[in-house]
Amino acid sequence: MAGEVIRITESEDPRIAAFRSIRERDLVGREGRFVAEGTVVLRMLAQAHVRERGFRAEAILILENRLAGLAAILADIPADVPVYVAEKSIFNGIAGFDMHRGVLAIGRRDEPPSIEALIASLPADSLVLAACGISNHDNMGALFRNAAAFGVDAILLDETCCDPLYRKAIRVSVGSVLNLPYARGEGARDLLQGLTDAGFAIWALSPRGETAIGQIAPSARLALVAGTEGEGLPGTILSQFHTARVPQAPGLDSLNVATACGIALYQMALSKGRIG
């Protein structure tokens, strides 16, 4: 179980410096640290540690009246992780805004796998989501949530994607970022070439795709490729791989990328017998 509870009575206490003003300075990119927010995400962080997913908590800050209800989750947190507790006014003073969820954690990710290593670790029957140029943190979080819901084995991100460990992306993903294997690479073409070499049938998602998503031929190894909203995937990718679309009523240009991917992944998972 997590370490002994430490009560904080001053918002300027140096022991909780990492939690201070998190809205203005998320910890993404600082030596692999990130901010986890809310009970559901804390539970996923605890599970990620138990399952050795490469994520671990370094410190936890909890609103005083939330402590008793989190006992079961804290039981899965290592004993060397400090648990700080504060009353509402102190807690909000630390965070810099009204934190009605009352649960924060500072987490760290171990050395992430390379694209090559993650692809090599995938089973013979695999479903992968590749994301290119996803810069909106809400969309990134939603992509992870959809991928987890439909049994995706891994997510591959190109260098132009935003960081999934941004606080809002983790929250929108309901913690799925912490339990779904993912890796970041460089250029999208190299990433997709790695999937091709590993025997994946690659389908690029586009409103002008040639094949309706429900008509994709079954394959042991399937990869869905999604691009940024607005411009979508570059022509070099659309011309090189199979293209798929989500059929929709006339009059609207396209769906939100996370919505489109959710529908597409549902159809792919259905075709592979992963849901039903």
C-alpha positions as CSV (number, residue, x, y, z in Angstrom):
1,M,0.0,0.0,0.0
2,A,1.1,3.6,-0.6
3,G,3.1,5.3,2.1
4,E,1.9,7.0,5.3
5,V,-0.5,9.8,4.8
6,I,1.2,13.3,5.1
7,R,-1.1,16.2,5.9
8,I,-0.3,19.5,4.2
9,T,-1.4,22.7,5.9
10,E,0.3,25.3,3.7
11,S,-0.1,25.6,-0.1
12,E,3.6,26.7,-0.3
13,D,4.9,23.5,1.4
14,P,8.0,22.6,-0.7
15,R,7.1,18.9,-0.5
16,I,4.2,19.4,-2.9
17,A,6.0,21.7,-5.3
18,A,5.4,19.4,-8.3
19,F,1.6,19.8,-7.9
20,R,1.6,23.6,-7.8
21,S,-0.2,25.5,-10.5
22,I,-0.7,22.5,-12.7
23,R,-3.0,24.2,-15.1
24,E,-0.2,26.7,-16.1
25,R,2.6,24.2,-16.2
26,D,1.7,20.6,-16.9
27,L,4.7,18.3,-16.3
28,V,4.7,16.7,-19.7
29,G,8.2,16.5,-21.2
30,R,9.9,17.1,-17.8
31,E,12.1,14.0,-17.3
32,G,9.2,11.7,-18.3
33,R,6.8,13.0,-15.6
34,F,3.1,13.6,-16.1
35,V,0.0,14.7,-14.1
36,A,-2.8,12.2,-13.5
37,E,-6.1,13.7,-12.5
38,G,-9.2,12.1,-11.0
39,T,-10.2,8.8,-9.3
40,V,-10.5,6.8,-12.6
41,V,-7.1,7.8,-13.8
42,L,-5.5,7.1,-10.5
43,R,-7.0,3.6,-10.6
44,M,-5.5,3.1,-14.1
45,L,-2.1,4.3,-12.9
46,A,-2.2,1.9,-10.0
47,Q,-3.2,-1.0,-12.4
48,A,-0.4,0.1,-14.8
49,H,2.1,-0.4,-12.0
50,V,0.7,-3.8,-11.0
51,R,0.7,-5.0,-14.6
52,E,4.2,-3.5,-15.2
53,R,3.1,-1.3,-18.0
54,G,6.0,1.1,-17.6
55,F,4.2,3.7,-15.6
56,R,4.5,4.5,-11.9
57,A,3.3,7.0,-9.3
58,E,5.9,9.2,-7.6
59,A,3.5,11.2,-5.3
60,I,-0.2,11.6,-4.7
61,L,-2.2,14.5,-3.5
62,I,-5.8,13.9,-2.3
63,L,-8.5,16.1,-0.9
64,E,-9.1,15.3,2.8
65,N,-12.7,14.1,2.4
66,R,-11.8,11.8,-0.6
67,L,-9.1,9.8,1.3
68,A,-11.3,7.0,2.8
69,G,-13.0,6.3,-0.5
70,L,-9.7,5.7,-2.2
71,A,-8.4,3.0,0.1
72,A,-8.8,0.2,-2.4
73,I,-6.9,2.0,-5.1
74,L,-4.1,3.1,-2.7
75,A,-3.6,-0.5,-1.7
76,D,-2.1,-1.1,-5.2
77,I,0.3,1.8,-4.9
78,P,3.9,1.0,-3.7
79,A,4.7,1.8,-0.1
80,D,7.4,4.3,-1.0
81,V,5.0,6.6,-2.8
82,P,4.0,9.5,-0.5
83,V,0.3,10.4,-0.1
84,Y,-0.3,14.0,0.7
85,V,-3.7,15.1,2.0
86,A,-5.1,18.7,2.3
87,E,-8.3,20.5,3.0
88,K,-10.2,22.0,0.1
89,S,-8.8,25.6,0.4
90,I,-5.2,24.4,0.7
91,F,-5.7,21.8,-2.1
92,N,-7.1,24.5,-4.5
93,G,-4.4,26.9,-3.5
94,I,-1.8,24.2,-4.5
95,A,-3.4,23.3,-7.8
96,G,-4.2,26.9,-8.7
97,F,-7.9,26.4,-9.5
98,D,-11.0,24.7,-8.0
99,M,-10.1,21.0,-8.2
100,H,-13.5,19.4,-7.6
101,R,-12.2,16.0,-8.4
102,G,-9.8,16.2,-5.5
103,V,-7.3,13.6,-6.7
104,L,-3.9,14.3,-8.3
105,A,-0.8,12.2,-8.9
106,I,2.6,12.8,-10.3
107,G,3.6,9.9,-12.5
108,R,6.6,8.8,-14.4
109,R,7.0,6.7,-17.5
110,D,10.0,4.4,-17.9
111,E,12.0,4.4,-21.1
112,P,9.3,4.0,-23.8
113,P,9.7,1.3,-26.5
114,S,10.7,2.2,-30.0
115,I,8.3,1.8,-32.8
116,E,10.3,-1.2,-34.1
117,A,10.3,-2.9,-30.7
118,L,6.6,-2.4,-30.2
119,I,5.7,-3.7,-33.6
120,A,8.0,-6.7,-33.0
121,S,6.2,-7.5,-29.8
122,L,2.7,-7.7,-31.3
123,P,0.9,-11.0,-31.6
124,A,0.2,-12.7,-34.9
125,D,-3.4,-11.5,-34.7
126,S,-3.2,-7.8,-34.2
127,L,-5.2,-4.6,-34.5
128,V,-3.2,-1.3,-34.5
129,L,-4.1,2.4,-34.7
130,A,-1.5,4.7,-36.3
131,A,-2.0,8.4,-35.8
132,C,-0.3,11.1,-37.9
133,G,-0.4,14.8,-37.0
134,I,-3.0,14.6,-34.2
135,S,-2.3,17.9,-32.4
136,N,-5.5,18.3,-30.3
137,H,-5.3,16.8,-26.8
138,D,-9.0,16.1,-26.6
139,N,-8.8,14.1,-29.8
140,M,-5.7,12.3,-28.7
141,G,-7.3,11.2,-25.4
142,A,-10.5,10.1,-27.2
143,L,-8.4,8.1,-29.7
144,F,-6.9,6.1,-26.8
145,R,-10.3,5.6,-25.2
146,N,-11.8,4.3,-28.4
147,A,-8.8,2.1,-29.0
148,A,-9.0,0.5,-25.6
149,A,-12.8,0.0,-26.0
150,F,-12.3,-2.0,-29.2
151,G,-9.4,-4.1,-28.3
152,V,-6.6,-2.3,-30.2
153,D,-3.2,-3.9,-29.4
154,A,-1.1,-0.8,-29.8
155,I,-1.1,2.8,-31.0
156,L,1.8,4.2,-33.1
157,L,2.3,8.0,-33.2
158,D,4.4,10.0,-35.6
159,E,6.6,12.8,-34.5
160,T,4.0,15.5,-35.3
161,C,1.4,14.2,-32.8
162,C,0.9,15.9,-29.5
163,D,2.0,14.1,-26.3
164,P,-0.6,11.6,-24.9
165,L,0.8,12.3,-21.4
166,Y,-0.6,15.8,-21.4
167,R,-2.9,16.0,-18.4
168,K,-6.1,16.7,-20.4
169,A,-5.3,13.9,-22.9
170,I,-4.9,11.4,-20.0
171,R,-8.1,12.6,-18.5
172,V,-10.1,12.4,-21.7
173,S,-8.7,8.9,-22.3
174,V,-10.0,7.9,-18.8
175,G,-6.6,6.6,-18.1
176,S,-6.3,4.4,-21.2
177,V,-3.0,6.1,-22.1
178,L,-1.5,4.4,-19.1
179,N,-2.6,0.9,-20.0
180,L,-2.5,0.7,-23.8
181,P,0.9,0.1,-25.4
182,Y,2.1,3.0,-27.6
183,A,5.2,4.4,-29.1
184,R,6.3,7.5,-30.9
185,G,8.4,7.4,-34.1
186,E,9.7,9.9,-36.6
187,G,8.1,10.3,-40.0
188,A,4.7,8.7,-40.8
189,R,6.1,7.0,-43.9
190,D,8.8,5.1,-41.9
191,L,6.2,4.2,-39.3
192,L,3.9,2.7,-41.9
193,Q,6.7,1.0,-43.7
194,G,7.5,-0.8,-40.4
195,L,3.9,-2.0,-40.3
196,T,4.0,-3.1,-43.9
197,D,7.2,-5.1,-43.3
198,A,5.5,-6.8,-40.4
199,G,2.7,-8.0,-42.6
200,F,0.0,-5.5,-41.7
201,A,-2.8,-4.7,-44.1
202,I,-2.9,-0.9,-43.8
203,W,-6.0,1.1,-44.3
204,A,-5.9,4.9,-44.4
205,L,-9.0,6.6,-43.2
206,S,-10.4,9.4,-45.4
207,P,-13.8,10.9,-46.2
208,R,-13.0,10.1,-49.8
209,G,-11.8,6.5,-49.1
210,E,-12.5,4.0,-51.8
211,T,-13.9,1.3,-49.5
212,A,-16.6,1.6,-46.9
213,I,-15.2,0.7,-43.5
214,G,-17.7,-2.2,-43.2
215,Q,-16.4,-3.8,-46.4
216,I,-12.7,-4.1,-45.4
217,A,-11.4,-7.6,-46.1
218,P,-10.6,-9.5,-42.9
219,S,-6.9,-9.9,-42.1
220,A,-4.9,-11.3,-39.2
221,R,-3.0,-8.1,-39.0
222,L,-4.9,-4.9,-39.5
223,A,-3.8,-1.3,-39.1
224,L,-6.0,1.9,-39.3
225,V,-4.2,5.1,-40.1
226,A,-5.8,8.5,-39.1
227,G,-4.6,12.0,-39.9
228,T,-5.2,15.4,-38.5
229,E,-8.5,17.2,-38.9
230,G,-8.9,19.6,-41.8
231,E,-6.1,18.5,-44.0
232,G,-6.3,14.8,-43.2
233,L,-3.7,12.4,-44.3
234,P,-1.2,13.5,-46.9
235,G,-1.6,12.4,-50.5
236,T,1.6,10.3,-50.4
237,I,0.0,8.1,-47.8
238,L,-3.4,7.9,-49.4
239,S,-1.9,6.9,-52.8
240,Q,0.3,4.2,-51.3
241,F,-2.2,2.3,-49.1
242,H,-5.8,1.1,-49.2
243,T,-8.2,3.9,-48.3
244,A,-11.4,3.5,-46.2
245,R,-14.3,5.8,-45.4
246,V,-17.1,6.0,-42.9
247,P,-20.3,6.3,-45.0
248,Q,-22.5,9.2,-43.9
249,A,-25.4,11.3,-45.0
250,P,-24.7,13.9,-47.6
251,G,-24.2,17.5,-46.7
252,L,-21.3,17.2,-44.1
253,D,-17.7,17.2,-45.1
254,S,-16.4,14.8,-42.5
255,L,-16.6,13.5,-39.0
256,N,-14.4,14.4,-36.0
257,V,-11.3,12.3,-36.2
258,A,-11.9,10.6,-32.9
259,T,-15.5,9.8,-33.8
260,A,-14.5,8.4,-37.2
261,C,-11.8,6.3,-35.7
262,G,-14.2,5.0,-33.1
263,I,-16.6,3.8,-35.8
264,A,-13.8,2.4,-37.9
265,L,-12.2,0.5,-35.0
266,Y,-15.6,-0.9,-34.0
267,Q,-16.0,-2.3,-37.5
268,M,-12.5,-3.7,-37.6
269,A,-12.8,-5.3,-34.2
270,L,-16.2,-6.8,-35.2
271,S,-14.6,-8.3,-38.3
272,K,-11.9,-9.9,-36.2
273,G,-14.3,-11.3,-33.7
274,R,-13.0,-9.2,-30.9
275,I,-16.4,-7.9,-29.9
276,G,-19.9,-9.1,-30.6
